[in-house]
Amino acid sequence: MANTVDIVVPVYNEEQALPRTILILTEFLRENVQNPWQVIIADNASTDNTRSISEMLCERYAGVIYLHLPQKGRGRALRTAWMESNADIVSYMDVDLSTDLAHFPQLLEALESGGHIAIGSRLSKGSKVTRSIKRELISRTYNLMIKSMFFTAFPDAQCGFKALTRQAAHAIVPKIKNNNWFFDTELLLIAAKGGYKITSVPVKWDDDPTSTVNVAGTATEDVKGLLRLRFGGIPRVAAPDDNPIGFSYRPDISPGSREDEGL
């Protein structure tokens, strides 16, 4: 049977963006992803109409469910959704869909070919990125800091476009301390030092000019996180599975939502 996939979309006060995002995402998944899938709207304690909009979208689109968290934090949303998931592959993408969805099947292929974690990269050869010089400089400086402090190979820690096997998630996520933006970096550093195979996929990425992310605040949090791991040590995790998942799609199984498949 095909490997099942959960796609988490963390949101905070995204009542305006959600209808368009879920429409585009579900249409893409139906047409381009053969694995049974499920979209999880993970609401980080929104104070606007995100909840009611999400519940409406769940009724409108098969395979979309809503998860409410009483506290803010993108990392907290991912931790909760991933650890509660029974899918073979767990993933996430930012609500603004800045990363071209055409790359999502590439993440799945990397995992079904024996990888443990697959990440979108805006800093690899072949990536096509549209964003301000300031944000480009901050991103490159931050990833250079990671390489110089931890001697890692992955090129881009913070792109909001990642997937991993359930085994990798259950081994690594409980060791992560951060519940906000540094969650991604901590995940990758623990994985890299634990021997997990991380595959980077060059992506087409367009900056969202309406993004409400506090770049300065996020950068400060990230630097503090790097220093914590550099001087406090990176947690050890269980060794990765040599054969985490295998490609098992059968042509007699129709692609579509996990709800459609009865999962």
N, C-alpha and C positions, 0 to 999 in steps of 0.2 A: 504494500500500500504506500501511497505517496507520503513523503515527510510533511507534516503539518507545520504551519507558520503562523505566529502571532506578530502583528505589526502594531506597536504602541505609538500613539501620538500624544505626547505630553502637552497639556494646555493650561494656561492661566489667563482668565479673562479674554477669551478668544471667540466671543459670540459672533463677531463680524467675519472672521476668517473661516470658521468651521464648516459652514454649508458648502462653500466652494471646494475646500480641501477634501472633504469626505466624498463629494461627487467625483472629483478628478481621481482621487486615490482608488475608490472602489471600481470605477470604470477601467482604470489601468490594470488593476489586479485581475478583474474578470477576463480581460482580453489578452493579458501577457504572462500570467503566472499560473502554471498548471497544478501547483501544490494546493491542497485545501488550505484556506487562509481565514484569518479572523482579524479585524481591526478593533483595537481597544483605545477608546478615547479616555486618557488618564487625566482627570481634572485635579489640578493642584490647588484645591480650596478657592476656586474662583468666586468673586463677589458680584459678577454681572449675571447675565442670563445664559452663561455657558451650559449650566446643567439642563435647563429646559430645552435649549437648542440641541444639545447632545441626545437627550431622550427622544426628541422628535426625529433626529437623524437615524437613531437605532430602529425606530418603527418604519422609516422610509426605506432603509437599505439593509438587505440581508447580509449577515456576517459582521455587523458593527455592534459593539457593546460599549457600555459606559461604566467607568470605574471612578468613584469619587474618593478623594483623599482629604481628610480634615486639615492637613498641614501643607504648606507650600514646599516646593523643592523638586526640580526635574529629576534629580537622582533618586529621590524618595519615590516618585511616581514609577520610574523604571524598576527600582528594586521591588516594589509591591507587585507590579504587573508581571514581571518576569518570574518572580519566585512563586506566584500563584498559578503560573501557566503550566499546562501539560503538553504544550506543543513541542515538536522535535526541534524547531528553530524559533528563537525569539529575536525580535528586532525592534528598531524604532527609527522614526524620522521626525524632523521638525515640522510643526504645523504650517509653516510658510512654504513648504515644499521647495526650498531654495535649491536642493539637489535634484537634478533631472531624474525622474522616476525610471527612465530607461535603464539606469544602472542597477536597479533593485534585483532583477533576475541574476545579475552578475554576482551579487553578494550571496545569493542562494546557491549558485553554481559552485562558488568557492568553498562553501561548507559541504556541499554534497560531493565534492571531490576530495574530501579529507581534511579540510581546514577546521579550526575551532572557532575563530573569530574573523569576520570580514568587515572592513571599514571603508567608507568613502574617503578619498583623499583629494584635497584641493591643492596640494603642494607637490604632486608627482608629475613626472613628465607625461604629457598627454592630457592633463587636467585643463579645463577651460573655465576661468574664474572671472566674474565681473563684480568688483567691489572697490571701495575707496582705497587710496594709497595708505591711509592711516590704518585701516583694519588689516590690510595685507601685511604691513610692517609689523603690527602687533602679533599677528598669527605666526609669521615666520620667526620672529624673535622668541616667542614662547616655545615653539617646537624645537628651535635651536637649543634653548635652555634644557629641554628634556633630554635631547641627545647628548649634550655635554655633561649633564649630571648623572645620567643613568646608562649611557652607551646603548641606547635602543635603536632599532632599525625602522620602526613604523614612522611614516613621514608626517602624519596629521592626526593629532590626538582629539581635536575638538569638533570635527565635522559631525553634524547631527544626522548621521546616516550609517547605522551599524547593525550587524546581525551576529548572532552567536548560537552555538548549539546549546541545548538545554543542560547538557552535562557541564559545559564550561560555565554557564550562568550559575548553576547551583554550587559549583566549586568556588567561584571567584566572588560573586556578589556579596555573600555574607561577610567577606573579609574587608569590604569597602566601608570606610568610615564616613566619607563625604556624602551628603544628600542633595547637593546642589549641582553647580556647573562643573566642579572638579571631578565629579563621579566618573566621567568618561576617561579622563587621564589616569585616574587611580585604577580603573578597570584594566586598561591596557598595560600599565606598568606591572601590576600583579600578574597578569597573564604572560607578559614577555619574560619576566624573571622566573615564572613557574614552568616554562617550556611549552606554552601553548602556541600553536601556529596562527599567526596573524597575517591575513592577506589584505593588501591595500588595493583598492580599485580607483583609478583616476576618474574623476567625475567632472561633469559640467555643473557649475554652481553659480547662481546669480544672487547677489546680496539683496535682502529685503529692506528697502529704505524706510519701511514703517516699523521695523523691529524695535521692541521696547527693552531689549537687553542692555543692561548697564555695563558697557565695555570696561570702564575703569574699575568698577566694583568686582566684576568677574575676573579681571586680570589680577587684582589684589588677592582674591580668594585662591586663584590658581597658583600664584607664587608661594603663598603660605602652605598650600597643599604639597607642592614640590619640596619645600624645605622640611616639612613634617616627615615625608617619606625618605628624603635623603639622609637625615640625621636620626630619625626614629626607626628606620628600617622598613623594608617592604614585606608584608605578611607572606608566609609560605602557604601554598595551597596544594591540594591533592594533585598528583601527576595527571596529565591529560590522557584521555582514552585514545589508544592507537587508531581505533576505527570509530570515531564519534557517531557518524551517521553515514549512510550510503545512499546513492541515488537509487530510488525505488519507484519512480513514477511508472504507472502502467497505463497504456493507451486506452484501456477499457474503463478508466476512471476519469470522469469529466472534471475539468478544472473548475474552481469556483470557491465560494465561501465555505468555511467549515460548517456553518449552519446548513448550507445546502447538502453537505455530505452527511449530515446527521451526527457530527462529531461534537 
